[in-house]
Amino acid sequence: MSDPNSPNRFNEETATFAVRGVDAPDLEAGVAAIRNVLKTLPARPGVYRMQDARGDVLYVGKARALKNRVTNYTQVMRLSKRLQRMVAQTRSMTIVTTNNEAEALLLEAQLIKRFRPPYNVLLRDDKSFPFILLRRDHDFPRIQLHRGARKVKGDYFGPFAGAGQVRKTLNALQKLFLLRSCTDSFFNTRDRPCLLYQIRRCSAPCVDRIAPEAYEELVDDARDFLMGKSTKVQAKLGAQMQDAAEALDFELAAILRDRLKALTFIQGSQAINAEGVGDADIFALASKSGVMGIQAFFIRGGQNWGHRSFFPAHTNEVSEDEVFAAFLMQFYEEVPPPKTIFVDRDLEEAALLAEALRERAGHKVALGVPQRGPRRRLLDQAKRNAVEALDRRLAEGTTQAKLLAEVADLFELPEPPERIEVYDNSHIQGTNALGAMVVAGPEGFQKNQYRKFNIKRPETVAGDDYGMMREVLSRRFARAVEEDPDRQGGTWPDLVLLDGGRGQLNAARAVLEELGIEDVCLVGVAKGPHHGREGREVFHLMDGRELMLPVNSPLLFYLQRLRDEVHRFAIGAHREKRAKAIGASPLDEVPGIGPARKKALLMHFGTARAVRSASLEDLQKAPGVSAGVAQQVYDYFHAR
């Protein structure tokens, strides 16, 4: 069998058929485009993409027999209203054939994640799952939190529901197993133990306070514990503590006692009793008022590693089973499947899902509904949590909808805003200046839409807040005009809030007028006359009016929360930029100078200033620096 994760596993170039058409939605034109594709369509497994006149993907689907499945879209009277709208926008299709239906299911999930089509059920979650990583690329392995691609050699344990759960577990694991958490560079430069050794959260292998064999034993214990063998670890620690006490080594006995307490804390902090379950993910779906929510429990080695709620998008007119199946495939695009997956219903495509997940994981995956015992109790608990989470979501959505309706009334918008953009600037006396944009909507803050703008135009004067706002907004909206002039992509704001008063508002309005944009509502949010607890914001409108809201108004709290979020994001981005600037060196700008040669030059000359003033002959004497590189460095600093 070929590698299921190989980038060349699906060769799209060998089986592509496309037909182009006109832009206006037209049901007959859409059916005609699909029929043109059907003329050359094979009756093989594969994936199809419906595309509009601009080539944007509307829908991704898979089929056991492509010709039969795509033919259904030409029978428009049997389609739901949702699919009829999709067909009316379709002007081309892209077809990719696969070896079997399981491969088609995997490819479908990959393409949905890549294109985010508007007519597919989408797993709406912009956060990757955190794991605990026990590294293997060092003589003294490090334990740490990990997100993203698994490029580092080591053992990965997870997923955990959130970073908070990982940090709490890591904190207890440090007390329990005394494994280092520092970076390799920090480890290599130590000549005495750090504070973690003093507070008994590290065994200080950096300064040889523990033998390599003893440290390796701690690593093995940590691996056993994370794999669910906590009873074995507990018995071992208990026996060691007893031996130390009998030998009258009370200091060692106290250390082992504290480690046992840490182990007990981890075991006691699990609100779910998952003993005997092994490695399993548990999912339950709840549906109410047209909204669906899925609750996930993560069990690894019989330990509860947290739970999370998901609310898939684009679920109108889609069956619960179809939503559930789409969710599972997209979820396991990010997370390696465990050996067992429990769901709260018999899915029609359960066997196909299990086969696809087996191919994805490289091991057998059992997908089923537990009927009795602890597994059933866990599933019932997941179902209760799914219903409760959905109720909270609906209550929050009702409150949010009410607030957005009040925003529309306050600022005289034609309808509640779907997208609110909030802007702020951050700098210290003009240095490391940047602008920030945060985005909010009916479902709260959309953090994957946040943007930072480095202030870089020469005409923008350092420290000029109005000039910075002009640059940020001109870049933002010039790009919007270029990329989405018809405003069909959902990236145009219905309301723009500016952290500032009348001056910021006038600067923003001038930018939009220059770009020919007249229908975007701009509002300046400035501090009121009293900045203390009783202070109120003043809202500056484009027609010159100034509004203030009652102190205890929920709408005021909501708008303040928007302003505070952009302020937080801007300050955080500025600090990050400032920290990078502090660590920057003039050598970073020299062509052909990488980290190794930069380090060699600094080690030889001591400072970047000394490198700048060095003669060509002196540069050539630096270790690891060739004559050509020395000439490049010399020419860079002596351009005249």
C-alpha positions as CSV (number, residue, x, y, z in Angstrom):
1,M,0.0,0.0,0.0
2,S,1.3,3.5,-0.8
3,D,2.0,6.0,1.9
4,P,-1.4,7.5,2.8
5,N,0.2,10.8,3.7
6,S,2.3,11.1,0.5
7,P,1.9,14.5,-1.2
8,N,1.7,12.8,-4.6
9,R,-0.9,10.2,-3.6
10,F,-3.6,11.9,-5.6
11,N,-2.5,13.1,-9.0
12,E,-5.0,15.8,-9.9
13,E,-3.3,16.6,-13.2
14,T,-4.3,13.2,-14.7
15,A,-8.0,13.5,-14.4
16,T,-9.3,17.0,-14.7
17,F,-12.2,18.2,-16.7
18,A,-13.4,21.9,-16.6
19,V,-16.0,23.9,-18.4
20,R,-16.3,27.7,-18.2
21,G,-19.4,29.9,-18.4
22,V,-20.9,33.3,-17.6
23,D,-21.1,34.9,-14.1
24,A,-24.8,35.5,-13.4
25,P,-26.6,32.8,-11.4
26,D,-28.7,30.8,-13.8
27,L,-30.1,27.3,-13.0
28,E,-30.3,26.3,-16.7
29,A,-26.7,27.4,-17.4
30,G,-25.5,25.5,-14.3
31,V,-27.3,22.3,-15.4
32,A,-25.8,22.8,-18.9
33,A,-22.3,23.1,-17.5
34,I,-22.8,19.9,-15.5
35,R,-24.1,18.0,-18.5
36,N,-21.0,19.0,-20.5
37,V,-18.9,17.5,-17.8
38,L,-21.0,14.3,-17.8
39,K,-20.1,13.6,-21.4
40,T,-16.6,12.6,-20.5
41,L,-17.1,11.6,-16.9
42,P,-16.1,8.0,-15.9
43,A,-18.1,5.8,-13.6
44,R,-15.1,5.5,-11.2
45,P,-14.6,6.6,-7.5
46,G,-13.4,10.1,-7.1
47,V,-14.0,13.7,-6.0
48,Y,-15.7,16.5,-7.8
49,R,-15.6,20.3,-7.3
50,M,-18.3,22.7,-8.3
51,Q,-16.9,26.1,-9.3
52,D,-18.5,29.4,-10.1
53,A,-17.6,31.6,-13.1
54,R,-14.6,33.1,-11.3
55,G,-13.3,29.6,-10.5
56,D,-14.1,29.8,-6.8
57,V,-15.0,26.4,-5.3
58,L,-18.7,26.2,-4.3
59,Y,-18.8,22.6,-3.2
60,V,-16.6,19.5,-2.8
61,G,-18.1,16.0,-2.9
62,K,-17.0,12.4,-3.2
63,A,-18.6,9.5,-5.0
64,R,-18.3,5.8,-5.5
65,A,-19.3,6.3,-9.1
66,L,-18.7,9.8,-10.3
67,K,-21.0,9.7,-13.3
68,N,-23.9,8.4,-11.3
69,R,-23.4,11.0,-8.5
70,V,-22.9,14.0,-10.7
71,T,-26.0,13.1,-12.8
72,N,-28.2,13.7,-9.7
73,Y,-27.4,17.4,-10.0
74,T,-29.1,17.7,-13.4
75,Q,-32.4,16.5,-11.8
76,V,-33.0,19.9,-10.2
77,M,-36.6,19.2,-9.1
78,R,-35.3,16.5,-6.7
79,L,-32.7,18.8,-5.2
80,S,-33.1,20.9,-2.0
81,K,-33.3,24.7,-2.3
82,R,-29.7,24.8,-1.0
83,L,-28.4,22.6,-3.8
84,Q,-30.5,24.4,-6.4
85,R,-28.8,27.6,-5.5
86,M,-25.4,25.9,-5.8
87,V,-26.2,24.5,-9.3
88,A,-27.4,27.9,-10.4
89,Q,-23.9,29.3,-9.6
90,T,-22.0,26.4,-11.1
91,R,-20.1,27.2,-14.3
92,S,-17.3,24.6,-14.2
93,M,-16.3,21.4,-12.5
94,T,-13.0,19.8,-11.6
95,I,-12.9,16.0,-11.3
96,V,-10.2,13.9,-9.6
97,T,-10.5,10.1,-9.9
98,T,-9.2,7.8,-7.1
99,N,-8.5,4.1,-6.6
100,N,-11.4,3.6,-4.2
101,E,-14.1,5.4,-2.2
102,A,-12.0,5.6,1.0
103,E,-9.3,7.5,-0.9
104,A,-12.1,9.8,-2.3
105,L,-13.3,10.4,1.3
106,L,-9.8,11.4,2.4
107,L,-9.3,13.7,-0.6
108,E,-12.7,15.3,0.0
109,A,-11.7,16.2,3.5
110,Q,-8.3,17.6,2.4
111,L,-10.0,19.8,-0.3
112,I,-12.7,21.0,2.0
113,K,-10.0,22.1,4.5
114,R,-8.1,23.8,1.7
115,F,-10.9,25.6,-0.1
116,R,-13.6,26.2,2.7
117,P,-16.5,25.9,0.2
118,P,-19.7,27.8,1.1
119,Y,-22.0,24.8,0.4
120,N,-20.0,22.2,2.4
121,V,-20.4,21.5,6.1
122,L,-17.3,23.1,7.7
123,L,-15.5,22.3,10.9
124,R,-15.2,25.9,12.1
125,D,-12.2,25.9,14.4
126,D,-9.1,28.1,13.9
127,K,-7.0,26.5,16.7
128,S,-4.8,23.6,16.3
129,F,-4.8,21.0,19.0
130,P,-2.0,21.0,21.6
131,F,0.1,17.9,22.4
132,I,2.7,17.0,24.9
133,L,6.0,16.2,23.2
134,L,8.7,14.1,24.8
135,R,11.6,14.8,22.5
136,R,14.2,12.2,21.4
137,D,16.7,14.5,19.7
138,H,18.9,15.0,22.7
139,D,20.8,12.9,25.2
140,F,18.6,14.4,27.9
141,P,15.0,14.5,26.4
142,R,12.9,17.6,27.0
143,I,9.2,17.6,27.7
144,Q,7.1,20.5,26.2
145,L,3.8,21.7,24.7
146,H,3.6,21.3,20.9
147,R,1.3,22.5,18.2
148,G,1.5,22.1,14.4
149,A,3.4,19.7,12.2
150,R,5.3,16.8,13.8
151,K,8.7,17.6,12.5
152,V,10.6,17.0,15.7
153,K,11.7,13.4,16.6
154,G,9.9,12.3,19.7
155,D,6.8,10.9,21.3
156,Y,3.6,12.9,20.9
157,F,0.8,12.5,23.5
158,G,-2.6,14.0,22.8
159,P,-4.7,15.7,21.6
160,F,-5.6,17.8,24.6
161,A,-8.7,20.0,24.6
162,G,-6.7,23.2,25.2
163,A,-3.3,24.6,26.1
164,G,-4.5,25.3,29.6
165,Q,-5.0,21.5,30.1
166,V,-1.5,20.8,28.7
167,R,0.2,23.4,30.9
168,K,-1.5,22.1,34.0
169,T,-0.4,18.5,33.2
170,L,3.1,19.6,32.3
171,N,3.4,21.5,35.6
172,A,2.4,18.3,37.5
173,L,4.7,16.1,35.3
174,Q,7.7,18.4,36.1
175,K,7.1,17.8,39.8
176,L,6.5,14.1,39.2
177,F,9.4,13.2,36.9
178,L,11.8,16.1,37.2
179,L,12.3,16.3,33.4
180,R,13.8,19.4,31.9
181,S,11.7,21.9,30.0
182,C,14.4,24.4,28.9
183,T,15.6,24.9,25.3
184,D,18.7,23.2,24.1
185,S,20.6,26.6,23.9
186,F,19.7,27.4,27.5
187,F,20.7,23.8,28.5
188,N,24.1,24.1,26.8
189,T,25.1,27.4,28.5
190,R,24.4,26.5,32.1
191,D,27.2,26.2,34.6
192,R,24.9,25.9,37.7
193,P,21.4,24.7,38.3
194,C,18.5,27.0,37.6
195,L,15.5,27.9,39.8
196,L,13.5,24.9,38.7
197,Y,16.1,22.6,40.3
198,Q,15.9,24.6,43.6
199,I,12.1,24.1,43.7
200,R,12.3,20.4,42.8
201,R,10.8,20.6,39.3
202,C,13.9,19.6,37.4
203,S,16.8,17.1,38.0
204,A,19.4,19.5,36.6
205,P,21.0,17.2,33.9
206,C,22.6,20.4,32.5
207,V,25.1,20.4,35.3
208,D,25.4,16.6,35.9
209,R,23.2,16.6,39.0
210,I,21.8,13.3,37.7
211,A,23.4,10.4,35.9
212,P,22.3,9.8,32.3
213,E,21.0,6.3,33.2
214,A,18.9,7.7,36.1
215,Y,17.5,10.5,33.8
216,E,16.6,7.9,31.2
217,E,14.7,6.0,33.8
218,L,12.7,9.1,34.6
219,V,12.0,9.5,30.9
220,D,10.7,5.9,30.7
221,D,8.5,6.5,33.7
222,A,7.0,9.6,32.2
223,R,6.4,7.8,28.9
224,D,4.7,4.9,30.8
225,F,2.5,7.4,32.7
226,L,1.4,9.2,29.5
227,M,0.6,5.9,27.9
228,G,-1.8,5.1,30.7
229,K,0.5,2.9,32.9
230,S,0.0,5.2,36.0
231,T,-0.5,2.2,38.4
232,K,2.9,0.9,37.5
233,V,4.5,4.3,38.1
234,Q,2.7,4.7,41.4
235,A,3.7,1.3,42.7
236,K,7.3,2.0,41.7
237,L,7.4,5.4,43.5
238,G,5.7,3.9,46.6
239,A,8.3,1.1,46.8
240,Q,11.2,3.6,46.4
241,M,9.8,5.9,49.1
242,Q,9.4,2.9,51.5
243,D,13.0,1.8,50.8
244,A,14.3,5.3,51.4
245,A,12.4,5.6,54.7
246,E,13.7,2.2,55.9
247,A,17.3,3.4,55.1
248,L,16.6,6.5,57.1
249,D,17.1,8.7,54.0
250,F,14.3,11.0,55.0
251,E,15.2,13.7,52.5
252,L,14.9,11.3,49.5
253,A,11.7,9.9,51.1
254,A,10.2,13.4,51.2
255,I,11.1,14.0,47.6
256,L,9.4,10.8,46.5
257,R,6.4,11.6,48.7
258,D,6.0,15.0,46.8
259,R,6.2,13.2,43.5
260,L,3.5,10.8,44.7
261,K,1.4,13.8,45.6
262,A,1.8,15.2,42.1
263,L,0.8,11.8,40.6
264,T,-2.3,11.8,42.8
265,F,-3.1,15.3,41.7
266,I,-3.1,14.4,38.1
267,Q,-5.3,11.4,38.6
268,G,-7.7,13.3,40.9
269,S,-8.0,16.2,38.4
270,Q,-9.8,14.1,35.9
271,A,-13.5,14.7,36.2
272,I,-14.3,11.8,33.9
273,N,-13.6,8.2,35.0
274,A,-12.2,6.6,31.9
275,E,-10.4,3.6,33.5
276,G,-10.2,0.6,31.2
277,V,-11.2,2.6,28.0
278,G,-7.7,2.9,26.6
279,D,-7.2,5.3,23.7
280,A,-10.6,6.6,22.4
281,D,-12.3,9.7,21.2
282,I,-16.0,10.0,22.0
283,F,-18.4,12.2,20.0
284,A,-22.1,13.1,20.6
285,L,-24.2,15.4,18.4
286,A,-27.1,17.7,19.6
287,S,-29.4,19.6,17.3
288,K,-31.9,22.4,18.1
289,S,-33.4,25.4,16.2
290,G,-31.4,24.6,13.1
291,V,-28.0,24.6,14.9
292,M,-25.9,21.6,15.5
293,G,-23.2,21.1,18.2
294,I,-20.8,18.2,18.6
295,Q,-19.1,17.4,21.9
296,A,-15.8,15.6,21.9
297,F,-14.1,13.8,24.8
298,F,-10.4,12.8,24.4
299,I,-9.3,9.7,26.3
300,R,-5.7,8.4,26.1
301,G,-4.4,5.6,28.2
302,G,-7.5,5.6,30.3
303,Q,-6.9,9.2,31.2
304,N,-9.2,12.1,30.4
305,W,-7.3,14.7,28.4
306,G,-10.2,17.2,28.2
307,H,-13.2,17.9,26.0
308,R,-14.3,20.5,23.5
309,S,-17.5,21.6,21.8
310,F,-17.7,22.2,18.0
311,F,-20.4,23.9,16.0
312,P,-20.0,23.1,12.3
313,A,-21.0,25.7,9.8
314,H,-23.3,25.4,6.7
315,T,-25.6,22.8,8.3
316,N,-28.9,24.1,7.0
317,E,-30.9,21.5,5.0
318,V,-28.2,18.9,5.8
319,S,-29.0,15.7,7.7
320,E,-27.4,15.0,11.1
321,D,-25.6,11.9,9.7
322,E,-24.1,13.9,6.9
323,V,-22.9,16.6,9.3
324,F,-21.5,14.0,11.6
325,A,-19.6,12.2,8.9
326,A,-18.2,15.4,7.4
327,F,-17.1,16.6,10.9
328,L,-15.2,13.4,11.6
329,M,-13.2,13.4,8.4
330,Q,-12.3,17.1,8.8
331,F,-11.5,16.7,12.4
332,Y,-9.1,13.8,11.7
333,E,-7.3,15.9,9.1
334,E,-5.7,17.7,12.0
335,V,-5.6,14.9,14.7
336,P,-4.3,11.4,14.3
337,P,-7.2,8.9,14.8
338,P,-7.0,6.7,17.9
339,K,-7.8,3.0,17.7
340,T,-11.3,3.4,18.9
341,I,-13.9,6.1,18.1
342,F,-17.3,6.1,19.9
343,V,-20.3,7.9,18.4
344,D,-23.9,8.3,19.6
345,R,-25.6,6.9,16.5
346,D,-25.2,4.3,13.8
347,L,-23.9,6.2,10.8
348,E,-24.8,5.0,7.4
349,E,-21.2,5.3,6.1
350,A,-19.6,3.9,9.3
351,A,-17.7,1.2,7.5
352,L,-16.4,3.6,4.9
353,L,-15.4,6.1,7.5
354,A,-13.5,3.5,9.5
355,E,-11.7,2.3,6.3
356,A,-10.7,5.9,5.4
357,L,-9.5,6.6,9.0
358,R,-7.5,3.3,9.0
359,E,-5.8,4.4,5.9
360,R,-5.2,7.9,7.4
361,A,-3.8,6.5,10.7
362,G,-1.9,3.4,9.4
363,H,-3.6,1.1,11.9
364,K,-7.1,-0.4,12.4
365,V,-9.8,2.1,13.6
366,A,-13.0,0.8,15.2
367,L,-16.0,3.1,14.8
368,G,-19.1,2.2,16.7
369,V,-21.8,2.9,19.4
370,P,-21.1,1.4,22.9
371,Q,-24.1,-0.3,24.4
372,R,-23.1,-0.9,28.0
373,G,-20.5,-0.5,30.7
374,P,-18.1,2.5,31.3
375,R,-17.9,3.2,27.5
376,R,-21.7,3.7,27.4
377,R,-21.6,5.9,30.5
378,L,-18.9,8.1,28.9
379,L,-21.0,8.4,25.8
380,D,-24.1,9.4,27.8
381,Q,-22.0,12.0,29.6
382,A,-20.9,13.3,26.2
383,K,-24.5,13.5,25.0
384,R,-25.5,15.5,28.1
385,N,-22.6,17.9,27.6
386,A,-23.5,18.3,23.9
387,V,-27.1,19.4,24.8
388,E,-25.9,21.8,27.5
389,A,-23.2,23.3,25.2
390,L,-25.7,23.8,22.5
391,D,-28.2,25.5,24.9
392,R,-25.4,27.9,26.0
393,R,-24.5,28.5,22.4
394,L,-28.1,29.4,21.4
395,A,-28.4,31.6,24.5
396,E,-25.2,33.4,23.6
397,G,-26.2,33.7,20.0
398,T,-29.5,35.3,21.0
399,T,-27.7,37.8,23.2
400,Q,-25.2,38.5,20.4
401,A,-27.9,39.0,17.8
402,K,-29.7,41.4,20.1
403,L,-26.5,43.4,20.7
404,L,-25.8,43.5,16.9
405,A,-29.3,44.7,16.3
406,E,-28.7,47.5,18.9
407,V,-25.4,48.4,17.1
408,A,-27.4,48.7,13.9
409,D,-29.9,51.0,15.6
410,L,-27.2,53.1,17.3
411,F,-25.2,53.8,14.1
412,E,-28.2,53.7,11.7
413,L,-27.1,50.7,9.7
414,P,-29.6,49.1,7.3
415,E,-29.3,45.7,9.1
416,P,-27.2,44.1,11.9
417,P,-23.6,44.0,10.9
418,E,-22.1,40.6,9.8
419,R,-18.5,41.9,10.0
420,I,-17.2,44.6,12.3
421,E,-13.6,45.7,11.8
422,V,-11.8,47.6,14.6
423,Y,-8.5,49.4,14.2
424,D,-5.8,50.7,16.5
425,N,-2.1,51.8,16.3
426,S,0.8,51.0,18.6
427,H,4.3,52.5,18.9
428,I,6.7,54.1,21.4
429,Q,7.7,57.5,20.3
430,G,7.3,56.4,16.7
431,T,9.5,53.3,16.9
432,N,8.4,49.8,15.9
433,A,5.1,51.3,14.8
434,L,2.3,49.1,13.5
435,G,-1.4,49.1,13.0
436,A,-3.8,46.3,14.1
437,M,-7.2,45.1,12.9
438,V,-9.5,42.7,14.7
439,V,-12.7,41.3,13.3
440,A,-16.0,40.5,15.1
441,G,-19.4,39.2,13.9
442,P,-22.4,37.2,15.0
443,E,-20.3,34.4,16.3
444,G,-17.9,36.6,18.3
445,F,-14.2,37.4,17.4
446,Q,-12.9,35.9,14.2
447,K,-9.2,35.5,15.2
448,N,-8.2,34.0,12.0
449,Q,-9.1,37.3,10.3
450,Y,-6.9,39.5,12.6
451,R,-4.2,41.4,10.7
452,K,-1.1,43.4,11.6
453,F,0.2,46.3,9.4
454,N,3.9,47.2,9.7
455,I,4.1,51.0,9.1
456,K,6.6,51.3,6.3
457,R,5.6,54.1,3.9
458,P,8.3,56.8,3.8
459,E,5.6,59.6,3.9
460,T,4.2,58.4,7.2
461,V,5.9,60.5,9.9
462,A,7.1,58.5,13.0
463,G,4.6,59.0,15.8
464,D,1.9,60.6,13.6
465,D,-1.2,58.6,14.7
466,Y,-3.3,60.1,11.9
467,G,-0.8,59.3,9.3
468,M,-0.5,55.7,10.6
469,M,-4.2,55.3,10.4
470,R,-4.2,56.7,6.8
471,E,-1.6,54.2,5.8
472,V,-3.3,51.2,7.5
473,L,-6.7,51.9,6.0
474,S,-5.5,52.8,2.5
475,R,-3.6,49.5,2.3
476,R,-6.5,47.5,3.7
477,F,-9.2,48.9,1.5
478,A,-7.0,49.3,-1.7
479,R,-6.5,45.5,-1.4
480,A,-10.2,44.9,-0.8
481,V,-11.1,46.9,-3.9
482,E,-8.5,45.0,-6.0
483,E,-9.3,41.5,-4.7
484,D,-13.1,41.7,-4.1
485,P,-14.5,44.6,-6.0
486,D,-18.0,43.0,-6.1
487,R,-18.0,42.4,-2.3
488,Q,-19.0,38.8,-2.7
489,G,-16.2,37.3,-0.6
490,G,-17.5,38.3,2.8
491,T,-14.4,40.3,3.6
492,W,-15.9,43.8,3.4
493,P,-16.9,45.3,6.7
494,D,-20.4,46.6,7.5
495,L,-19.0,48.8,10.3
496,V,-15.5,50.1,11.0
497,L,-14.6,51.2,14.6
498,L,-11.5,53.4,15.1
499,D,-9.7,53.7,18.4
500,G,-9.6,57.5,18.5
501,G,-11.6,60.6,18.2
502,R,-12.6,63.1,15.5
503,G,-9.0,63.3,14.0
504,Q,-8.8,59.6,13.5
505,L,-12.3,59.6,11.9
506,N,-11.4,62.4,9.5
507,A,-8.2,60.7,8.4
508,A,-10.1,57.4,7.7
509,R,-12.9,59.2,5.8
510,A,-10.3,60.9,3.6
511,V,-8.8,57.6,2.7
512,L,-12.1,56.0,1.7
513,E,-13.1,59.0,-0.3
514,E,-9.8,58.8,-2.3
515,L,-10.7,55.2,-3.0
516,G,-14.2,56.0,-4.1
517,I,-15.8,54.1,-1.1
518,E,-18.8,55.9,0.3
519,D,-21.0,53.3,1.9
520,V,-18.8,52.0,4.7
521,C,-19.9,53.3,8.1
522,L,-17.0,54.7,10.2
523,V,-17.2,55.5,13.9
524,G,-14.5,56.9,16.1
525,V,-14.4,55.5,19.7
526,A,-12.7,58.0,22.1
527,K,-12.4,58.1,25.9
528,G,-15.0,60.3,27.6
529,P,-14.3,63.3,29.9
530,H,-13.6,61.0,32.8
531,H,-11.3,58.0,32.3
532,G,-11.9,56.3,35.6
533,R,-14.5,53.7,36.5
534,E,-17.3,56.1,35.9
535,G,-16.0,57.3,32.5
536,R,-17.9,56.7,29.2
537,E,-16.8,56.4,25.7
538,V,-17.7,59.1,23.1
539,F,-18.7,57.8,19.7
540,H,-17.9,60.2,16.9
541,L,-20.1,59.7,13.8
542,M,-19.4,60.8,10.2
543,D,-22.1,63.5,10.2
544,G,-20.4,65.3,13.1
545,R,-22.6,63.9,15.9
546,E,-21.2,62.6,19.2
547,L,-23.0,59.9,21.1
548,M,-22.7,58.6,24.6
549,L,-24.4,55.5,26.2
550,P,-25.5,55.0,29.7
551,V,-22.8,53.7,32.1
552,N,-24.5,50.3,32.7
553,S,-25.6,49.7,29.1
554,P,-24.8,46.2,27.7
555,L,-24.3,47.8,24.3
556,L,-21.6,50.1,25.8
557,F,-19.9,47.0,27.4
558,Y,-19.9,45.2,24.0
559,L,-18.4,48.2,22.2
560,Q,-15.8,48.6,24.9
561,R,-14.9,44.9,24.6
562,L,-14.3,45.4,20.8
563,R,-12.1,48.4,21.5
564,D,-10.2,46.6,24.3
565,E,-9.6,43.6,22.0
566,V,-8.0,45.6,19.3
567,H,-5.9,47.5,21.9
568,R,-4.7,44.1,23.4
569,F,-3.9,42.8,19.9
570,A,-2.0,45.9,18.9
571,I,0.1,46.1,22.1
572,G,0.9,42.4,21.9
573,A,2.0,42.7,18.2
574,H,4.1,45.8,19.1
575,R,5.8,44.1,22.0
576,E,6.6,41.1,19.7
577,K,8.1,43.4,17.1
578,R,10.0,45.4,19.7
579,A,11.5,42.2,21.1
580,K,12.6,41.1,17.6
581,A,14.2,44.5,17.1
582,I,16.1,44.3,20.3
583,G,17.7,41.0,19.2
584,A,18.4,42.4,15.7
585,S,21.9,43.1,14.4
586,P,23.3,45.1,11.5
587,L,24.8,41.8,10.3
588,D,21.2,40.5,9.6
589,E,21.0,42.8,6.6
590,V,24.3,41.8,5.0
591,P,23.7,39.6,1.9
592,G,25.0,36.1,2.2
593,I,25.4,36.2,6.0
594,G,23.5,33.5,7.8
595,P,23.3,32.6,11.5
596,A,26.5,30.5,11.4
597,R,28.7,33.2,9.8
598,K,27.0,35.9,11.9
599,K,28.0,34.0,15.0
600,A,31.5,33.4,13.8
601,L,32.0,37.1,13.1
602,L,30.6,38.1,16.5
603,M,32.7,35.5,18.3
604,H,35.8,36.8,16.6
605,F,35.3,40.6,16.8
606,G,33.0,40.8,19.9
607,T,30.5,43.3,18.6
608,A,28.7,44.2,15.3
609,R,30.3,47.7,15.5
610,A,33.8,46.1,15.5
611,V,32.8,44.0,12.4
612,R,31.6,47.2,10.7
613,S,34.9,49.0,11.3
614,A,37.2,46.0,10.6
615,S,39.5,46.1,7.6
616,L,39.2,43.6,4.8
617,E,42.3,41.8,5.9
618,D,40.9,41.4,9.5
619,L,37.6,40.1,8.1
620,Q,39.4,37.4,6.1
621,K,41.1,36.2,9.3
622,A,37.8,35.4,11.0
623,P,37.2,31.6,11.3
624,G,34.7,30.2,8.8
625,V,34.7,33.4,6.7
626,S,36.0,33.0,3.1
627,A,37.6,35.7,1.1
628,G,34.4,36.2,-0.9
629,V,32.2,36.6,2.2
630,A,34.7,38.9,3.8
631,Q,34.6,41.1,0.6
632,Q,30.8,41.1,0.8
633,V,30.8,42.3,4.4
634,Y,33.4,44.9,3.8
635,D,31.6,46.3,0.7
636,Y,28.3,46.4,2.6
637,F,29.7,48.6,5.3
638,H,31.9,50.6,3.1
639,A,29.6,51.2,0.2
640,R,31.0,54.7,-0.5
